[in-house]
Amino acid sequence: MTIAIVILMLFGYALICSEHITRINKATVALFCGVCGWVMYMCVGPHYIQSLHGMDFMNYLGDDAYSVRAVNEYIYHHVFVKHMVQMCCIVMYLLATMAIVEVLASNECFDFMVDWCRAKKKWRLTWTLAACSFLLSANLDNLASAVIMLTILSKLVINPRQRSILGAIVVIATSCGGCFGVIGDVTSLLIWTSSAVTPTNYTSALIIPTIVATVIPTYLIGRMLPEHIDLKRPRVFFRGDDAAMPVWQRAIMLFLGLYGLWFVPTFHRLTLLPPFLGALCVLGVLWVVNEIFNRKRISSGQPIPLTGIRSLQYEMIQMIMFFVGVSLCVNLLVEVGAMRHVAEVCDTYIHNIYLLSVVIGFVSAIMDNIALVMTSISIFPIMEVQNSMPDYAAAFAQNGQYWHLVALSGCVGGCLLPIGSTSGYALMKHDGIGIWWYIKFISSKVLAGWIVSLGVYFLVDYFLR
């Protein structure tokens, strides 16, 4: 049965990689494979329980007689639920951030960035766009950040080719910004909630490499643009009532929504409660402020435009469903022992964390980086720190280099192709760019930034840490 389960998972991964060809939604594939795999696991549950959880199961039975129902109950309470707790915490965090984005977008709080990025000179526009994308993604999920910035870009630039080039910069900057902090991306959030890293150590280790991985491709891609960008004329709206939110109120809401999320790691460290509760706390405060600031609009019954928000919600829900499906698949591979064999192969034939990170980066360009990073995290357990640990084993301890490199290579390597990240898919859907265009003009520049960022990480880790 293990072989059948592994074949099913590999088939699902192949469909996920080829979504742009098959047009089958990868979230659907991940959910289907995950559910079918766990049903297959339950059919032969006694075999896996006796081989992998024998002592725990005997303690669970106690004086009760052995039965298939007892095995199924043990699987549910001590195997399945254990994996689902972490998954549900991340899903709740993503839902909270999605609600925060909805509140901010419905109040036009992101319109500030349209004014900040409005510049006809290419370098001012390019660097401002990259900086806004990087900083926004460091606070929100990189998919939400990419969709917001691509929407802003569509309001600024007329020329489709120029918009596609600048859209590629948005994809790279949001991916690197999401890797910069523990709350900026699903993968970094998963590494943090797995106790593989601490927020301060993680950010200090990756701040310079992620900036380098953003700056180099941005400069190389920016050279493809003409000196002056074709911008749309700013549209001035006349509001016939006084229910619209003033600028200072929108600025307060933007500050509470974005920078309130930086309090989440502190909230977790002080209370030891799941991070999603901190995000819900930020959402609650933001919602109260929203009700206060919009009391005139609410009392007047003025409708709130939701077209762009609904589109963002659809993309976010798809990503959440994909994450749930991949979690089911990866956790199943852990329980059937497949990940243990992969770890043995990596230890035997690779045995170098930098080489491992390069492999992860190239594979993440083909496979979605969320799926690949989750798989990479599940291969190796978090080692306990010991005084006489060899360097290779120490890389898998808490705050070890492996966890940093997995996040860095997964996020930056995922930008080598537009199908390697959720923000890349957003660019393909939003501007209709093709894979071959991206490979011809963008991939080599991302590769240069990734290689230099790995070298910078090595130097920082070797000399400063």
N, C-alpha and C positions, 0 to 999 in steps of 0.2 A: 504493500500500500504506500510505503514511503516513496517508491519510484513513481507511482501514479500521481501522488500529490506534487512531487517536484516537477514532473512533466507538465501538470496543469499550471503550476506557478510560472514556469518558463514560457509556456504558451501565452499566458496572460501578459507577462512582461514584454513578449514579442509584439502583441497587439497594442500595448501601451506605446512602445517605441514607434510603431507604424500608424499612429492615429491619423497623421496627415495624409496617409495613402488610403487606408481603409475607411476613413470617415466614421469610425466607431468611437464613440465618446470613451475616453480612457477611464473616467469615473465609473461608468457602467461596467467596463471590463474588470476593473479592480474589485468592485463590490461583488460581482458574480463569482469571480475566482476565489475571493476570500470566503464567501458563504459556502460555496461548494466544497472548498478544501476543509473547512471545519466540520461539515457533515460527513465527509470521508474519514476525518480523524475520529469522530465519535463512533463510527462503525467498527473501528479496530482499537478503540480506546484502551481496553485491558492490556494490549501488547505494549503500548507506549507508556502507560502508567507503571507497569511492572518493571520496565527496563530503565526508565528515567526518573520515576518518582516512587520507587518501591518502598523505601523506609517511611516516607511521609504518608503514603497511602495506608500502610499497616497501622501507623499511629492514628490515622483518621478512623480506621475501622474499629480499633479497640477490641471489644468483646463481641461486636456484631459479626454476623456471618457474611462471607463474601458473596456478592451478587453483582450482576451487570448494572442494576439501578444504582448501587452504591458507587460503582466506578463512574457512572455518568454524573452523579451528584458531586463526586470529588472533582471531576474535570470542570464542572460549572463553577464550584465555589473556590477552588484552589489553583486552577489553571487559567480558565477563560476570563473570569472576573478580574484576576490579577493584571492581565494585560489590558483589559478594557478600561480600568480605572485611569491609567495614564492617558490613554487615547481620549477618553471623555473630558478630562481636564483640559487638554489642548483644544478640543472642539469647542468647549465652552469659552475658552479664551478667544478663539477666532470669531465666535458669534458676538462676543462683547465688543471686540474691535470693529466688527462689521457694523454694529449698531452705532458706535461712536462716529464712524465715517458717515453713516446715514444722517445723523444729527448735524454734523458739520456741513455736509454737502447740501442738505436741504435749506440751510441758512446762508449758503453762498460764501462760506468761510474760506474756501480755497481760491476765491477770486483775487486775493492779494497776489498770488503767484503769477497770475496773468500779467499784472502790472509790473512785477519784479522782472519777469522774463522778457518783457517787450523791449526789444533792441534790434535795430537793423544791422548793426555790425556783428559779424558772425561770431567773433571770439567772445564778446560780451554775452550774447545770447547762449552760446554753447556752454560756457562755464557756469552761467547762472542756472541754466536748465539742469546741468549735471549736479550742481550743488544742491538745488532744491529737491531733485529726485533722490539724492543720497541721504539727505537729512530727513526727508519725509519717510523714506523706507526704513530708516533707523528707528522710527517710532511706530509706524503701522506695518502691516504685512506688505511684502513687496508686490503682490498682485494688485492690491488696492492702490498702492502708491503708483504703480505703472499705469493703471487705468486712469487715475486722476491726472497724472502728468501728460498722458497721451491725449486726454480730452482737452487739457489746457493748450497743448501743442496745436491741436486742430483749430482752436480759436485764434491762434497767432499766425501760423504760416500758411500761405496760399499754395505754393509750389509743392506738388506731391513728392517729387524726388527729394527735395530739401526736407520735407516732413518725415520721409522714411529714414533719411540719414540721422536726423535729430532724434527720431524714435528709437533707433538702435542705441544711441547714447543714453536715452532714458532707461532702456532695458538693462544695460550694463551698470549704470549708476544705482538703479533700484536693487539689483541683485547684490552688488557690493555693499550697499547701505544696509540691506537686510542681514548680511553676514557680520556687520560691524558690531551689533549688540545682540543680547540674548533674546530680545523681544521683537526683533525686526523680521524674522522669517520663521516658517514652520520648522525648518531643519535646526536652526540655532536654538529655538525654543525647546525642541525635543532633546537636544544635547544637554541643555540646562536642566530641564525637568528630570532627566535621567541621572542627575547628580554627577555627570562626567566633568562639568566645569562649574566654576563660580563666576558670577557676573563681572566682577572687577578684573579678575585674571583674564577672562575671555576677551573683554574689550581692550585691555592694555596689550594683549598679544596680537590682536588683529587690526588695531586701528591704523597702523602705518601700512601694512600690506594691502588692506582694502582700499585705502586712499590711493596707493600706487596703482592698484588694479583698475581704479576708476580713471585716474589722471592720464595714464599712457594711452589707453584706447580712445579716450575723449579727444586728446590732442591729435592722434593719428586720423581719427574719423573726421574731426573738424576741418582738417586740411582739404577734405573733399568738397567742402561748401564754398560758394562764391563769397566775395568780400561783403556783399550786402544781401541780406535775406529778404525775400518777398513776404511782407507782413500784411495781414488784413488790417483794415482801418478799425480803430476801436469803436464799438457801438455804444451809444449813450441812450439809456432808457429813461423815460419819464414815468415816475410813479405818481399816480393820482391820489395817493392817500399817504398817511403818516404811519402805516403799519409796518413798513420796511425796517429792517434792523439797521441801526447806525453802524458806522465803521468801527467805532471803539468797542461796541458790544460783540461784533464778529471777531475782533482781535482777541478779546477776552476768552471767547468760546474756543477759538483755535488754540490758544495757549493752554487752556484747561484740558482740551482733548488730546493734543499731541504730547505735551510735556508732562501731563499727568501720568502718562503711561511709564515714564521713567521712574516713577515712584514704585512701580510693581515689584522690581527686584528687592527694594528696601522693605516693602510690605511683606514679601515672602520671608526675608531674613529675620525680621522682627517677630512675626507671628507664626512662621512655619506652616501657614495655610497655603493652599494651592494658588498659583499666580492668577488664575481666572477670577478669584474673588477680589484681588486688587484691581483688575480691569473692570469688574462690575462696580466696584466702588467709584472709580473714575467716571464710568457711565452714569451712575446715579447722580453724582454731583453735576455733571454736564447736563443731564436731563432736567434737573431742578433749575439750573441757570437758564436753560432753553425755555422752560415754562414761564419764568419770570420775564425774560426779555421779549417773548412773543405773546404776551398777554393780550395786546391789542389785536394782533393778527388772529389769535384763537377766538377772541370774543366777537370779532367781525365776521368770522367764518370764511376768511380769505383762503383760497386753495393754495397748496404748496406744490410747486412743480417737482415731479418725481421720476421723470423719464430717464435721466441719466443715472439716478440712484437705483432704479429697478435693474438696469443693465449691470451695474456694479454688483448688486446683490446676487444676480444670476451667476456671474462669474465666481463670486466668493463661495456660494453654495456648492457649485460644481467642484471647486477646489477642496472644500471640506469633505464632500462625499468621496472624492478621490483619496484624500488622506485616510478616511475611515477604511476604505477598501484595501489600501496598501498596508495599513496597520494590521488588518486581519491576515493578509498574506504573509507579511514578515513574521508576525508572532507565531503563525502556524509553522513556518519553516524552522523557527527556533525550537518549537515543541517536538517536532519529528526528528531533531538532531542534525538537520542539513547544515545549519550554520556552523556547527562544531566542525564538520568536515571541511567546510570552506576555510575556516580559521587555520586548520592544520595545513591545508594546501598553501595558504599565504605565508605561514611561518616557515614552511619547508622551501618553497621556491622563490619567494620574494624577500622576506625578512628585512625589509627596509621601509620605514614609514613614509619617506619622501617618494620612493618609487610607488608605494601603495597609493599615495595621494595623487600621483600623476595618472595612474590607472583609473582611479575613481573619477578624476576630472574628465578624462576622455570618454569614459562610459556615460557619465552624466550628460554629455553633449547629445547623446543618442537617446538615452532613457531619461525620463523626467527626474530632475535632481532630488525631488522629495522622496521618490521611491528608492533611488540609489543611496542617498544619505541614510535613510532609515535602515536599509539593508546593511550598510557599512557599520552603523552603530551596533546592530544586533550581532555582528560576527564576533566581536571581541568583548569580553566582560571588562568591567572597570576593576583594575587591579588595586590591591591594598599597598600603600607605600611602605617599603622596607629599606633598611639602611644599605644592604648589599645588593640592591636590584641592578641588573644590567641595564644599559641605556635603552635597549629595545623594549624590555618589559616595562620600564618606567614611563615610556611614551603612552602606555595604556592606563596609567594611574589617573586619579582625579587631577584635572588641569594639565594633563599630559599633552605632548605635541600632536599625537594622533587625532585627538578630538578637534583641535584647532585646524589641522590640515584637512580633515574631512569636511568641515564647514567651508573653509576657504576654497578648496578645489571643487567641491560640489556646487557651490554658488557661482564661482567665476568660470569653472569649466562648463557649467550648464549653459553659459552664454556663447559658447563656441558655435552652437547651432540654435536657431530660434525654437526648436522643438524640445530643447533641454531644460526649459524653465517655464513657469506659469506666466511670467511677464513677457517672455518671448512669444508664447501663444497669443497673448493679448495683442502684441504688435502685429502678428500675422492677421488676426481677425480685424483689428482696428484699421490698419492701413493697407491690408491686402498684399503684403510683400511675400515673395517666394523664397524657398530655401536656397535655391541656386544663387539668387541675387545676394542673399546674406552671406553665403560661403565666399562669393567672389570679392565682396567689398568689406566685409566686417570681420569674418572669422580670424583672419591672420592678425588683425590688430588686437582682438581679444586674446589670442594666444600669446602675443608679445607681452601684454600686460600681465597675464597669468604667470608666465615664466619669471618675469622680473619680480612679481609679488612673492613668489615662492622663494626666490633668492633673498629678498628683503626679510622675509620671515626667518630664514635660516640665520642671517647675520644678526638680527635683533635677538633671536633666541640664544645664539651662541655667545654674544658679547654682553648683552644687557640683562639677561634673565638667569 
